[in-house]
């Protein structure tokens, strides 16, 4: 770390308006903050990132992703943690084990999965292949006695209603537990050094044990397998550059969530063989299907959660965080989305960022599907668009710091491990905060739309 500045360098703190259920929070006035202080923080942040492994492969370096340690650059991150109400952070953590249990119970209902995705199967080749594997496992009566789930449920805090609303539930390749917890450590380090000049307290950045707890869950699953000579398999994409959070697995799918991961029949045969095997899959084909957008939409329908959960309080907690979700066979909601497309997001059955449809493109896509008159609309769902509070902050990418208006998305990791009737682990496992320019629709970090961030509890 560089030497502390000898005087207060223009940082100014304002107190935001008090909303119902949301405490007053300190807001840095980024227009008034001293450029010299920012430069010192940027330098210290880049040094810290290099020393502590907050790095990814540099796409501009040809050998990056092929030779370990060659062509590394700091992961994109926000210079300051994002203010977030502590009550909503606790709410998201409380929901994690309930969602974990829900995923497991839905995964065991083969008829629900097959029926819910039956129309989607006809028009979405990728989902169809996943369902085919699922069907073959049912035919051979393949049982998954040991089930491991490493999930992440993503939320945004809606500005108008002040409600925490779920965006999606990730059941495969829940990325960034390693890098995400490092950003929390980085922000605590920066605030320990500069917090008194900014009016910020490093203790308000919560501990984030995501990487450690994911590893512990994987280790516990390996123990349950009860074969000390067994090996651990990690399935990754070619020339993977995001190396953070990829330490151990049983058969852990860091890839396999997008059609490009299956360029030939060889990859599909490999996936089938892994599903057939006695190894613990993370996720199993059933868990993978539970994470599709269509299943998320089906679970939001009235009386569907009651099919899987008995606790009325847990059901109410889940429903409270559900945003509006609709099938495209709902003519009234499709008509409204055509009239006011800005209030909706159109989602296909895809993961990895860059797939959703926004704004006037929603209208164009819906009109086109109506003209075609086919079942192609079954490949999509409609979701209420969430409008979080816009904040001004500093973003770091490729060693350059710039200011912009941003919005943020909170993800909470969860781990679930079950051996037959015994639940060995069901808990939250830390968080992922991603911040993006408010003018951008998409939000993936690896896809280049967002940066990693942490929380400043208010």
Secondary structure, DSSP 8 states (H G I E B T S, - for coil): -----SS--S--EEE---BTTB---EEE-TTTS-HHHHHHHHHHHHHHHHHHT-EEE-TTSTTTTTSTTSSEEE--EESS-EEE-HHHHHHHHHHHHHHHHHHHHHHT-HHHHHHHTHHHHHH-HHHHHHHHHHHHHHHTT---SEEEEEEEEEEEEBTTT--EEEEEEE-S----HHHHHHHHHHHHHHHHHHHHHHT--GGGS----HHHHHHHHHHHHHHHHT-TT---EEE--TT----TT-S--SEEESS-SSGGG--SHHHHHHHHHHHHSSS-EET-HHHHHHTSHHHHHHHTSTTTGGGT---HHHHHHHHHTB--EEETT-HHHHHHHHH-GGGEEEEES--SSS--B-THHHHHHHHHHHHHTSGGGGGEEEEE---B--EEEEEEETTEEEEEEEEEEEEEEEEEEEETTEEEEEEEEEEEEEEEETT-S---TTTTSEEEE-EEE-
